[in-house]
Amino acid sequence: DTEVTQTPKHLVMGMTNKKSLKCEQHMGHRAMYWYKQKAKKPPELMFVYSYEKLSINESVPSRFSPECPNSSLLNLHLHALQPEDSALYLCASSQSDRFNQPQHFGDGTRLSIL
Amino acid sequence: TQLLEQSPQFLSIQEGENLTVYCNSSSVFSSLQWYRQEPGEGPVLLVTVVTGGEVKKLKRLTFQFGDARKDSSLHITAAQPGDTGLYLCAGAKYGNKLVFGAGTILRVKS
């Protein structure tokens, strides 16, 4: 069982909908990450939060809006997505954002945009 | 620009065979991590190598980090169907930002 929990596991939404992806960890980790992964491709980093503050935004379109309400929770708010945004969205956490900290991944949310 | 070149991209072998996956870069990384990902799941960390020349073993898996910390390899001895999956190498950059290789899809047939 993964220690990073993501909900929902699957999400289908229209291009005009607003939805949110949720991620939770109780390992006391202070860095959390959002990745996007297309089929049979490696994950691509979207955002990094360190101590609940956004530290890295990899030039992600504003239709993706991250939020870190507390040290255990990470959300990704979605609005006006495009079909090409269909992918597996992975959350990860690590003890800190210092070098060499192993990242623990959740099982992801599979998102389909109609 | 792909900072980490991973090869081969696909590998289909019979149970019991050996295999090696390579991960190469022109950049120096502070560490390299290897993950395995199965369908419908997130990547699972197998190992982190930090020191140049380091060798780590995990049962039938052997991981090496190059002396110059620019390349790494994963060798699997006597592959089993349970080894099937997507293998990813990842280098750590500033802010613990992981740069992933393109991945190797391994299929072990029984």
Interface residues (C-beta under 8 A of the other chain):
Chain A: T2 V4 A31 K40 K41 P42 P43 E44 L45 V48 S50 S55 I56 L90 A92 S94 S96 D97 R98 F99 N100 Q101 P102 Q103 H104 F105 G106 D107 G108
Chain B: S30 S31 Q33 Y35 G40 E41 G42 P43 V44 L45 T48 V50 L86 L88 A90 A92 Y94 G95 N96 K97 L98 F100 G101 A102 G103 I105
